[in-house]
Amino acid sequence: MRFTKTGALTATVALCGLLAGAAQAETWRAWAIHPEDYPNVVAMQQFADEVTEKTEGRIEPTVYANGVLGAQPDAIEQVRAGAIAVGNFNMGPMGEIVPATNVLSLPFIFRDVDHMHAAMDGEIGQRFSDALSEEGLVALSWMDSGSRSFYNTKHPIETPADMDGLKFRVMNNDLYVQMVDKLGGNATPMAYGEVYQSLKTGVIDGAENNYPSFESSNHYEVAKYYSITNHLIIPECICVSTKVWDGVSDEDKAIVTEAAVKAADLQRELWAERSDASKQKVIDSGVAVNEVEDGQAFQDAMEPVYADFIAANPDLESLIRDIQSVQ
């Protein structure tokens, strides 16, 4: 093929333009801990696809599922440093970095999942995002992680007295230890991967979690009593690194934020479907599921937990009250 001087110049200019455009494209590593078919990861993939499309490739997130980029504490630090651009994080482990987020781990801080949505989608959620941004994270939207209830190998739990003497696995957080202790049980912090065998051998009598985790971990095979207390409802975020965010144009910030909100909406929808399916599976397997009728008795038992928390964190008392007042 023959080129004229003018044609060659035009081709060179076009090539330079393409190279410049390619140089402007920014690849974002996106962290997720769950498998690819999990509601959170499906939603994160939608987020990545929409951002890539709407920014015309200026930002191209790639989702890494199954925690392949590290455990959550490590991933949080990598996002703060800008090594990972964005992640889907649970607020439970965030308290060591952002003390205000410990409020979200208080038992019964939310009346139900709808109350959590109303709080986190409004001014309360913005306050948490502001607190996170001071530590290198910007919360773009809020996802579900379900409501957690107690399950055990012995009998249904109807009142706090039914927990007397039972050993319950909890996550490694003093608030969760206090929660079980005040209800009369014996709290045993333990790695999640050890729970099934510990239930099977009697090292522990029970644990607490949401329906999808209870089912997917096969804990329902050995713990045949699931009592709905809804004592913990801990939100999750799609959080982007401030080091990355500060370099994003206002136009692309709007695109990314909108995509994150839509991803959270999808995750909530998929989570509700997954929870219903998991509940039905455990019931069909012969697990006895009961809803605690006197939830107030469990909440009343938490008064010393709140009192101790407020005494240690007096500046967070108003935040607790504001969350509780959200309608």
Beta strands, then each sheet from edge to edge (+ up, - down):
strand 1: 26-31
strand 2: 59-64
strand 3: 86-90
strand 4: 137-143
strand 5: 147-152
strand 6: 167-170
strand 7: 186-189
strand 8: 206-209
strand 9: 225-233
strand 10: 236-241
strand 11: 288-291
sheet 1: 2+ 1+ 3+ 10- 4+
sheet 2: 8+ 5- 9+ 11+
sheet 3: 6+ 7+
end
